[in-house]
């Protein structure tokens, strides 16, 4: 891999992680804002869209954290991969067949991790935006109920 491609991939990974951090932070803030906005509300059926929004944001936070956990796990595994190909892995040593098996196992594990990370990343965004939509539905419903009473 040439240096330009490596730099692009590194920048992509950094931007992706920042995006996940931002969604986590905004979701936490949105939950806090929702709690603040309902501080003096009585429990009623009109709060259901807001409850769904909070659930969406909560799951979005969870998925973002799972994504970051897989990023950390992948970085750790990459470190082990370099030990394998150098023949310095403590369990595999420098035996060519064990190194080959280790590399294959690593590649398979990375494919699985990559698929899971993609799912977590995508669903984090879907649930974040769903939370926004449910919050807006709740807000419009609240305005309607205030004007019709």
Residue pairs with C-beta under 8 A, 6 or more apart in sequence:
1 9
13 71
16 121
17 68
17 71
20 64
20 67
20 68
20 121
20 124
21 64
21 68
23 60
23 64
23 124
23 125
23 128
24 60
24 61
24 64
24 65
26 128
27 57
27 58
27 60
27 61
27 64
27 128
27 131
28 57
28 61
30 53
30 57
30 131
30 132
30 135
31 54
31 57
31 58
34 50
34 53
34 54
34 135
38 47
38 50
41 47
46 138
46 141
46 142
46 145
47 138
49 134
49 135
49 137
49 138
49 141
50 134
50 135
50 138
52 131
52 134
53 130
53 131
53 132
53 133
53 134
53 135
53 138
54 131
55 131
56 127
56 128
56 130
56 131
56 134
57 127
57 128
57 131
59 123
59 127
60 123
60 124
60 125
60 127
60 128
60 131
63 120
63 121
63 123
63 124
63 127
64 120
64 124
66 120
67 117
67 120
67 121
67 124
70 113
70 116
70 117
70 120
71 117
73 113
74 110
74 113
74 114
74 117
77 106
77 109
77 110
77 113
80 89
80 106
81 103
81 106
83 89
83 90
84 92
84 99
84 102
84 103
84 106
85 99
85 103
87 93
87 94
87 99
88 94
89 99
89 102
92 98
92 99
92 101
92 102
